[in-house]
Amino acid sequence: MCGMCTVRCPIRVEVDDGRATWIEGNPYILGRSLCGKGSAGLAFHYREERPQGPMIRQGLRGGGQWKRVTWDTALDYVAEKLGRIIDRHGGRSLFLSCRGGPFLDLPKTFLKAVGSPNFTNHDASCARNVHHASLSLYGLGRKAFNYDFKNCRHLVLYGRNMFESLKVKEAKDLMNSIASGMKLTYIDVRQTVTGSKASRFWMVRPGTDYALNLGLIHAVIKEKAYDTAFVDRWCTGFSDLSEFVAPYSPEWAEKETGIPAEEIAAFVQELKEERPRVVFHPGWMLARYMDSFYANRTTHILNVLMGNVETEGGQIVAKGPGDYGKPGLNVLADLPPEVTERRADGVGWKYTHFDPGPGLFHLFYKAILNEEPYPIKAYISYRHDPLTGFPDREAQRAALDKLELIVALDAKFGETTWYGDVILPLSGYLEKDSPIAAQKGKIPRFIVRRKAIEPLYDSRAEWWIFRELAKRMGVGKYFPYDTPEELWAFQLKGTGYTIADFEEKGFVDLAEEAISFDRKDQLKFKTASGKIELKSPNLEKAGFPSFAPYRRPKPIPEGSFRLVFGRHAIHAHGHTQNNPLLHEIFPENTLWMNRDAAGKLEIRDGDLVEVSAGGIKAEIMARITPFIHPEAVFTVHGFGRTVPLLKRAFGVGLADQRMAKGCLEKYDPVGGGIAYLESMVTVRKKMLPKEKAA
Amino acid sequence: MSQYVLFQDIDRCIGCYSCEVHCKANKDLPDGPRLCRIFQVGPKRVGKVPRTAFPFIACFHCEKPWCVPVCPTGAIQKRPEDGIVFIDNAKCIGCRQCIYACPWGIPQWNPETCQVVKCDMCKDRIDQGLLPACVTKCITGCLYLDKKEDMPEERRRQHEAIVSIYPESSE
């Protein structure tokens, strides 16, 4: 399984005399296709600067003075310090964050074993709003559905930039569908590569996605473009919805969004013909404004109105082993006793409308600073770099500085890793075995990552690190294995499979033929009513309306912009800027500016500009284009690294997250997602000394 | 021209630059030489939707390659059996004559080996019955290798597919 980004595409690796020489997509799943980052995995392992052994900080946090130590010394140090913190403040004073994914059993087991409820992940900076919106409708999270792009007739994307935030399988399917005539409507504040393959492009005013959706729902209902049978059978609150959207006509939406009412009308006429084989993809990163929860919720509602649930070309319910009458993998986290302590982020007791699974990462900072509901003193960052992913470095550091221990498990030098007290270097993904992962889908699958090469440096795999730490904390019994083979055997016990079944393809499919649920009576929604709750008692109980009135974004002052960030196909967020092969193709980000807006500021293409927000300033080269909304500027995320060891990425480009001052406090109260775009930046032309003199 | 054509279906290309990385990773090349290139053209307005195109350029493996006769050691040569133009590393003395001779800027300098390196269509892979690295791993299948005599048929097939999807495209 690839490890260059968190998609984790399945790969096949060729090794010659102990050295990896070729990486390709798993031939059985991807037909050997792979993205550039995937191929650059060789350069990551052999040519990139990465931690080469355990290190303990010597000087100030972030000062970069490290002492190389043995694994025994490092683990003893962590266990001793953590032990003392737990003695004084309890297991609950530790929290751990990660990047999500299929290998969470190990960290979750460790936390549970030491008595902490505080597992969290990066998702407040990503798809929380989408997820919570999905829960409020279906009682199911956002991953409960797969999208059948292959048979879809019309795909609608809201900034979900599928050809630049690449998932190899998805991009392949999408291109095949486009080539065979699928329509693609792409909605964004700027044109992207994905949008350039679309049949329709709507450049929407930043922060008005919700208005667009209200106008769309209005038109869909008025034109009877929805699936009445499906809505009657499966939805509650349709009449409330109809009543609510009555004032929000396409003509009204045009005034808010800038998208012509007649184009909305033409679009809705197409849907009438094409549904149910229509998908409104809720994406992830629409979650950037204070009302993004409702924007996402209405995107999900449009899917429901299309009647596309469990239908060809629509949303397919992702099935697990249980749906096929098969046992799932055994889970280590079932072994330690349940932790009854309340979460420090307040999720599950103070905030009952949020999913307590990973809670909300940024609320831990609040807990650290206020020692409310109890003191948090130790933090393990496991492959997660909040100083890159979350806004406002200064505010984050102020909280991190109150911690007595920061431990970073990382295969790279992330910004947060660099700010830690102890670095426990993870082996690269070619250098380690990982636990077996279960993947839901049309047909559920077990898949495994096997070690392809020996570690180049003194690094370890997480199955080893968490076990060793647990042993030292006196809870080693919850990690009842000594080798990955024993861990796999534990996971597979009772499933009827052994690791030998993975030998040929790297995965096993749990069935040969896909099943479908009957849309009349077999759909299972985990809401109280068992239906899709357009009107949500859960939300209303928590004090939030099911349908929130639209609020127009505040006008933006002249010379100010919303700083929108996104992806380029060659980089994975902040993971890849220092990779030699990827750096060569895309070394530095630029600032996209609208031609007319830039003209007013006398900024020309290629000019150096100064971007500032809340006392933070950075320089970047302007790229002028008519294809970005005048209220927005755009840059590719992940640049402006401050770790001096990263010899290519250090100090290059602009770090957008540093500009989102104060945004650690700004999040959608209903969805929980950070509202990055609720802060403005100002842009001005940077005069070079020579120009100033002239 | 070689017996093979490395062809790009530009409508399917998503400009992900993966081919460039697949190539460099396969040849284990340092910073500097890039044996195939994607160039971004656009975005510019085409009808109602701004479009961006990403043409792919690699060695053309010319019928009469200018790089070959200028090589003083015979390192750069055209394979008689299939016309692939390649460099024999054992013979390359790094004089760069081929770099100056090529009108397309195809041969590239490798600062690590102080030799010239160029696209050889991954002939070692072709000889094993495999496809070049860029073609093998292309995400959307926009790159492919074909025998030159089969190309007109392939182009006809593509054109037919385009015409049949967009009946109004003749407007």
HADDOCK unambig.tbl for C-alpha pairs under 7 A between the chains (distance, minus, plus):
assign (segid A and resid 22 and name CA) (segid B and resid 26 and name CA) 6.42 0.50 0.50
assign (segid A and resid 24 and name CA) (segid B and resid 137 and name CA) 6.48 0.50 0.50
assign (segid A and resid 32 and name CA) (segid B and resid 136 and name CA) 6.46 0.50 0.50
assign (segid A and resid 32 and name CA) (segid B and resid 137 and name CA) 5.47 0.50 0.50
assign (segid A and resid 33 and name CA) (segid B and resid 136 and name CA) 6.69 0.50 0.50
assign (segid A and resid 33 and name CA) (segid B and resid 137 and name CA) 3.91 0.50 0.50
assign (segid A and resid 33 and name CA) (segid B and resid 138 and name CA) 5.43 0.50 0.50
assign (segid A and resid 33 and name CA) (segid B and resid 139 and name CA) 4.89 0.50 0.50
assign (segid A and resid 34 and name CA) (segid B and resid 137 and name CA) 5.23 0.50 0.50
assign (segid A and resid 34 and name CA) (segid B and resid 138 and name CA) 6.63 0.50 0.50
assign (segid A and resid 34 and name CA) (segid B and resid 139 and name CA) 5.87 0.50 0.50
assign (segid A and resid 35 and name CA) (segid B and resid 18 and name CA) 5.15 0.50 0.50
assign (segid A and resid 35 and name CA) (segid B and resid 139 and name CA) 6.51 0.50 0.50
assign (segid A and resid 36 and name CA) (segid B and resid 17 and name CA) 6.46 0.50 0.50
assign (segid A and resid 36 and name CA) (segid B and resid 18 and name CA) 3.73 0.50 0.50
assign (segid A and resid 36 and name CA) (segid B and resid 19 and name CA) 6.96 0.50 0.50
assign (segid A and resid 36 and name CA) (segid B and resid 21 and name CA) 5.17 0.50 0.50
assign (segid A and resid 36 and name CA) (segid B and resid 22 and name CA) 6.38 0.50 0.50
assign (segid A and resid 39 and name CA) (segid B and resid 21 and name CA) 6.27 0.50 0.50
assign (segid A and resid 39 and name CA) (segid B and resid 22 and name CA) 5.53 0.50 0.50
assign (segid A and resid 39 and name CA) (segid B and resid 25 and name CA) 6.23 0.50 0.50
assign (segid A and resid 40 and name CA) (segid B and resid 21 and name CA) 6.48 0.50 0.50
assign (segid A and resid 40 and name CA) (segid B and resid 25 and name CA) 6.44 0.50 0.50
assign (segid A and resid 42 and name CA) (segid B and resid 25 and name CA) 6.81 0.50 0.50
assign (segid A and resid 163 and name CA) (segid B and resid 14 and name CA) 6.22 0.50 0.50
assign (segid A and resid 164 and name CA) (segid B and resid 16 and name CA) 6.90 0.50 0.50
assign (segid A and resid 168 and name CA) (segid B and resid 139 and name CA) 6.38 0.50 0.50
assign (segid A and resid 172 and name CA) (segid B and resid 139 and name CA) 6.01 0.50 0.50
assign (segid A and resid 172 and name CA) (segid B and resid 140 and name CA) 4.99 0.50 0.50
assign (segid A and resid 175 and name CA) (segid B and resid 12 and name CA) 6.59 0.50 0.50
assign (segid A and resid 175 and name CA) (segid B and resid 140 and name CA) 6.28 0.50 0.50
assign (segid A and resid 181 and name CA) (segid B and resid 165 and name CA) 5.88 0.50 0.50
assign (segid A and resid 193 and name CA) (segid B and resid 14 and name CA) 6.60 0.50 0.50
assign (segid A and resid 193 and name CA) (segid B and resid 52 and name CA) 6.77 0.50 0.50
assign (segid A and resid 196 and name CA) (segid B and resid 49 and name CA) 6.71 0.50 0.50
assign (segid A and resid 196 and name CA) (segid B and resid 50 and name CA) 5.84 0.50 0.50
assign (segid A and resid 196 and name CA) (segid B and resid 51 and name CA) 4.44 0.50 0.50
assign (segid A and resid 196 and name CA) (segid B and resid 52 and name CA) 5.87 0.50 0.50
assign (segid A and resid 200 and name CA) (segid B and resid 49 and name CA) 6.40 0.50 0.50
assign (segid A and resid 201 and name CA) (segid B and resid 49 and name CA) 5.75 0.50 0.50
assign (segid A and resid 569 and name CA) (segid B and resid 16 and name CA) 5.03 0.50 0.50
assign (segid A and resid 570 and name CA) (segid B and resid 16 and name CA) 6.48 0.50 0.50
assign (segid A and resid 570 and name CA) (segid B and resid 17 and name CA) 6.84 0.50 0.50
assign (segid A and resid 580 and name CA) (segid B and resid 31 and name CA) 6.93 0.50 0.50
assign (segid A and resid 581 and name CA) (segid B and resid 21 and name CA) 6.45 0.50 0.50
assign (segid A and resid 584 and name CA) (segid B and resid 31 and name CA) 6.83 0.50 0.50
